[in-house]
Amino acid sequence: APLTVPCPLLALNVALSFAIAPGVRIARRLVDRLFSPESYSVDHSLQALNRGLSSARTTQTLVGNTIDILRRTLRPAHVTVFLRGRGAGFPVFAFDDPAERRIAVPSELADVLEADEIAFRHQLDDAPRVAPHLLDRFRSDLLVPISRAGSCVCMIALTGKESGHPCDGRDLAFIRAAANQIALALPNAAAQDRVEVLQHALEELGETLQMQVTRAAALQE
């Protein structure tokens, strides 16, 4: 004989389902935020980045503030800033590498970066894909060019997310807007770098002159 469920019991089950479902959805959202806190506001993150860039007086501080915001926003597994070196081709070196060891950017990848396009390991509708081996040497899933005066002057290498989730359209929108802000802030930081170098040179010159005056005075005594 077919199994039948009394109408009152069926109605109670349906009512309980509708009553419990919202609580389950809320609990699931809370758990997701706790263990995978990727939700962020693009506008608020860009404002925080702008404050960090505005307060940066040197390139070192600018890079540090940029990495800090990217880590707190995108939560990448790894992030590195590469500066473009002098010389023919497209040599770059990691900002935190004191030896400034050059890495030659392949021409295929350089063309993408010089076009001010994000080089992406995976296929996305609004980002060009490049051969994976071109990104392996940078330990990167995507390279974000920072361009000034029509040329890429540095790039940000990002590797995945701690959660394992891929970047989405919102992440790319944030990354592109952040790149524009960084490009605007770089000239001021670079100018301050030159000022600090000159100040250091003047201080050394002053110390040298003071030593010479002291020696000359000692000889006259």
C-alpha positions in Angstrom: 0.0 0.0 0.0 1.4 3.5 -0.8 2.7 5.5 2.1 0.5 8.4 3.0 1.2 11.4 5.2 -1.5 13.0 7.2 -2.4 16.4 5.9 -1.8 18.2 9.3 1.7 16.6 9.5 2.5 17.6 5.9 1.5 21.1 6.6 3.6 21.2 9.7 6.7 20.0 7.8 6.2 22.6 5.1 5.7 25.4 7.7 8.9 24.3 9.5 10.8 24.3 6.2 9.8 27.9 5.4 10.6 28.9 9.0 14.0 27.3 9.2 15.3 28.1 5.7 16.0 31.8 6.4 17.9 30.9 9.5 20.0 28.3 7.6 20.8 30.8 4.9 21.9 33.4 7.5 24.0 30.8 9.3 25.7 29.8 6.1 26.5 33.4 5.2 28.0 33.9 8.7 30.2 30.8 8.3 31.3 31.9 4.8 32.3 35.3 6.2 34.1 33.7 9.1 36.2 31.2 7.2 36.4 32.9 3.8 36.1 36.6 4.4 36.3 37.7 0.8 33.4 40.1 0.8 34.7 43.7 0.4 33.5 47.0 -0.9 35.4 48.1 -4.0 34.8 51.8 -3.2 35.9 51.5 0.5 39.0 49.5 -0.5 39.9 52.1 -3.1 39.4 54.9 -0.5 41.7 53.0 1.8 44.3 52.6 -1.0 44.1 56.3 -1.8 44.8 57.2 1.8 47.8 54.8 1.9 49.1 56.2 -1.4 48.6 59.8 -0.3 50.5 59.2 3.0 53.4 57.5 1.1 56.4 59.8 0.8 58.8 57.3 -0.8 58.5 54.4 -3.3 59.2 51.9 -0.5 56.3 53.2 1.6 54.1 53.3 -1.5 54.8 49.7 -2.4 54.4 48.6 1.3 51.0 50.3 1.6 49.9 48.9 -1.8 50.8 45.3 -0.8 49.0 45.7 2.6 45.8 46.9 0.9 45.9 44.1 -1.7 46.5 41.5 1.0 43.6 42.7 3.1 41.2 43.1 0.1 42.0 40.3 -2.4 43.8 38.0 0.1 46.2 36.6 -2.4 48.4 33.6 -1.6 51.4 35.6 -2.8 51.9 39.2 -4.0 55.1 40.8 -5.3 55.9 44.2 -6.9 58.3 44.2 -9.8 60.0 47.4 -11.0 61.2 47.8 -14.5 65.0 48.1 -14.8 67.1 50.1 -17.3 68.4 48.6 -20.5 67.1 47.1 -23.6 64.1 44.8 -23.7 61.9 44.5 -20.6 64.1 43.7 -17.6 62.4 43.7 -14.2 63.4 43.0 -10.6 61.5 42.3 -7.4 61.2 45.4 -5.3 62.1 43.4 -2.1 65.2 41.9 -3.7 68.3 43.8 -2.4 70.4 42.2 -5.2 68.0 43.6 -7.8 68.4 40.4 -9.9 67.0 41.1 -13.4 64.3 38.9 -14.9 63.8 39.3 -18.7 60.1 39.6 -19.5 59.4 37.6 -22.7 58.3 39.7 -25.7 54.9 38.0 -25.9 54.2 38.9 -22.3 55.8 42.4 -22.6 53.4 43.2 -25.5 50.4 42.6 -23.2 51.8 44.6 -20.3 52.8 47.5 -22.6 49.3 47.6 -23.9 48.3 48.2 -20.3 46.4 44.9 -20.1 46.3 42.5 -17.2 48.1 39.2 -18.1 46.0 36.4 -16.8 46.8 32.7 -16.6 43.2 31.7 -16.8 40.6 32.6 -19.5 38.3 35.5 -18.6 36.0 37.5 -20.8 37.7 40.8 -20.1 41.4 39.8 -19.6 43.8 38.3 -22.1 45.1 34.9 -21.4 48.8 34.2 -21.8 50.7 31.0 -22.0 51.0 29.7 -18.4 54.8 29.2 -18.6 55.2 32.9 -19.2 53.8 33.6 -15.7 55.6 30.7 -13.9 58.9 32.6 -13.6 57.0 35.3 -11.6 55.1 32.8 -9.4 52.0 34.5 -10.6 48.5 33.8 -11.8 48.1 37.4 -13.1 50.4 40.4 -13.7 49.0 43.8 -13.3 50.9 46.5 -15.3 51.3 50.0 -13.8 51.8 52.4 -16.7 52.9 55.9 -16.9 53.3 58.1 -20.0 52.2 55.1 -22.1 54.8 52.7 -20.8 54.7 50.0 -18.1 57.0 51.1 -15.3 56.3 48.3 -12.8 53.9 45.4 -12.3 52.1 43.6 -9.5 52.2 39.8 -9.5 49.4 38.1 -7.7 49.1 34.3 -7.1 45.6 32.9 -6.4 43.6 33.4 -3.3 44.1 31.9 0.1 40.5 30.5 -0.2 41.3 28.9 -3.5 38.5 30.9 -5.2 39.4 32.5 -8.6 39.4 36.2 -9.2 36.0 37.5 -10.5 34.8 40.6 -12.3 34.7 42.6 -9.2 38.3 41.8 -8.3 39.4 42.8 -11.8 37.5 46.1 -11.5 39.2 46.8 -8.2 42.6 45.8 -9.6 42.3 48.1 -12.6 41.1 51.0 -10.5 43.9 50.4 -8.0 46.5 50.3 -10.9 45.4 53.8 -12.0 45.7 55.2 -8.5 49.2 53.7 -8.1 50.3 55.1 -11.5 49.2 58.6 -10.4 51.0 58.3 -7.0 54.3 56.9 -8.4 55.8 60.2 -9.7 55.5 61.9 -6.4 57.1 59.0 -4.6 59.9 58.8 -7.1 60.5 62.6 -6.8 60.7 62.2 -3.0 63.2 59.3 -3.5 65.5 61.7 -5.4 65.1 64.4 -2.8 66.2 61.9 -0.1 69.2 60.8 -2.1 70.2 64.5 -2.5 69.7 65.2 1.2 71.8 62.2 2.1 74.6 63.3 -0.3 74.5 66.9 1.2 74.7 65.5 4.7 77.8 63.4 3.7 79.3 66.4 2.0 78.7 68.5 5.2 80.3 65.9 7.4 83.3 65.7 5.1 83.7 69.5 5.0 83.4 69.6 8.8 86.2 67.0 9.2 88.4 69.0 6.8 87.8 72.2 8.8 88.6 70.4 12.0 91.8 69.0 10.6 92.9 72.3 9.2 92.3 74.0 12.6 94.3 71.3 14.4 97.2 71.8 12.0 97.3 75.6 12.7 97.5 75.1 16.4 
